[in-house]
Every structure is written in C-alpha cells, then in structure tokens.
C-alpha cells in the first residue's frame, strides 16, 4: 500500500463517504478517533462517580472535568505550533501511548490500594493534554490525507463517530464501574489506548513539503495569530466556536438539575435527555457527510450553531418531558453541523504552512467550555436551573447574531486556501 501524501493526494478518488471507508489509512485515523473518544467519555464517567463517592463534593467532581478539559485552552496554541515542527504521526503515537501508560499506572494504584484523589486529578490532566493535540495532529493528518475535495465528508464522519462515543462511552463507563470499579475501568482504558497507539503507528503518512526554518515557538505562535488578525472570516469563525462553547454546551451540566426541578424524572430518564442529543448529533453528522461540499461549509456551520442555541433556549422553557426529548434531538442535529464544520472550515481556509497552528488556536477556543459551565452554575445557584439555561440561551443567540452582523464574511462562500509560506505575515511579497 502506498504512503498517504499530505495535501495534494487527489488522484481520481470518489468524493463520498463510501470512498473514504474503502481506504485503509482513513479507517486507521478514524479508528484512533473512535477509540480515544470512547475512552475519554468512559474515563470521565468513572472518575466522576468515584470522586463523588469518595468526597460527596460536586465541586471536586466538576474540578476533575475541568482538569480534563483545561489543557485545550492552556496548550492548544503550543501543541499546534509544535505539530508543524515535529512529525505529526510520531506525536499521535506518543500521545496514545502516554494515555495507555497513565491509565495503566492508575489501574495499578487502585489494585494496590494506593490511589489518592490527586493521582486521579493528575491523570485526568495528563490525558487531557494528550487529547488537546487531536485537532492540530490527528484531524490535520486526516484532512491532509483525504484532500480538500473530500474534507466535508471526512470531518462529518469523524464527528459522527465522536457523537457515537458520546452515547456509548458514558453507558460503558457506568457499566464497567458497577462491575469492576475504578481500577477495572482504567485497565480497560489502558488496553484500548494501547490498541489505538498500535493503530496510529501503522498509519502510512508523508506530510506535505514545507519551507525549512529555525525553531522559534513563540515567534511561530505570534505569526499564526498575526495571520488570524488579517482574516476576518476566520476570526468570525473562531468567535462562533467560542459562543457555542460558552453558551451552548454548558447546558448539559444543568440537565440533571432541570430533570429534577422541571420534569421530576429519575436518573435514567435524565440520562436519556443527553442520549437523544447524542443520537441527533450522530444522525445529523451522517447526513452531512453526504451533503457537505466546500461551498456549503459556512451555511451548515452557522445553521447548526443557531439550531443548537435555539434548542437550548426551547429546552429551558418547556415543561413537557416528551417535548424536551424532541427538542434535544433537534439540538443534536445542530451540534452535528457545528462540530463537523468547525474543523473543516479552519483546515480548508488556513494556509498549509500554518494549518496546525490555527487548528491549535481552534482548540483554545473550544477550551472556553469550562468557563461556560462555571457561568451557568453560578446562575443556577441564584435563579434555578431552567432560568439559568434561558439566560445562556438568549446570551448565545444574541452573541451569534451580533457576530453574523459584524462579520459579513461569515455569510459568504468559503475560500479554500492553497497559500504557502509566502502569504504569511512578514514573508515574501
């Protein structure tokens, strides 16, 4: 089998999702995403249950989630810059192996009775750091391997599998924790991360040729940010990402509160609220895989973002559990449009020379999520869960509308970038 070349391996390949599944290298990259995504959700569920059982502190449970998510905001720009200087495939393998090692150590600590809360928190942070490389490393390899002509279907399929892990991972984590405890959950995660590392090592990928230059991490990050300042369309794109992560996704933290306060349902039916959202996102991503062409990227992105924010607002005001299930299913379809296109747009409109850096900045913007969770939690303490969701739903829709008005480039057709290093700030003409 020939090595997959980065950025330009076009040939006469078909453009639909089925043509991607037929390619071994795509299946490998896709499988790595599925494995690490499922284990991410499994870990979060098992850690949350164990932490609450040990401490009975919702704050410490939330802290564990923040430790897992914070590295995206803290290190996204750094990992993006490093990914352009180092072998992306090597980074991918090392990160999968690191997560396998981390969970193995934690499983052994549980087995020997030496596990402490700080061990679990440190493990969550280390694995969160490895997860923060997904956009600038794995998804960038994925985009370069399939080419811009098939970028929409590729990212949509990757988003579909991620949403499937959101449905399966927590259920598997709960079942494993009930059956074998935290140590067993860590042991299973270690095995799957190890398999993921082996799959990543078997990927055959040659990155696109780039202009040799001296290593200067800070300068590289500044150069990427300077390019962003010149691109209103990409700045607006990042703004939408921040808005949805600040005012949209934090709704999930209030689902248990609303389930109790408004619908008076048991934990199983509270879990179903999030499951149907995941189902909607999965189904939506599969449909988008057949519809997404570069000229539709921004339309799908904005429409999906708006649909999701409307669903959050509608969920906050309905008093019918059945209606809530329908609303959240529709919201999941919106999430599919948002999640699949945010990577596709950033990849397709970034100059190849700084793609990983800009994908790293996208990771930082996604890292705004924990701030949104703190915001909605603070509101809920004062005005209740449902009204808190009403507030963030309105805030999100207002902010989204303001962005669309202020950045008209968001409504235009995307311009696929084929720029090289000469188009960067301070280079060439």
Helices and strands as residue ranges (DSSP letters): E 4-5, H 17-21, H 24-55, H 58-85, H 88-112, H 117-131, I 134-139, H 140-146, G 148-150, H 151-201, E 205-206, H 217-230, H 232-247, H 251-258, I 259-263, H 267-291, G 294-296, H 297-317, H 321-349, G 352-354, H 355-366, H 369-383, H 385-406, G 408-411, G 421-423
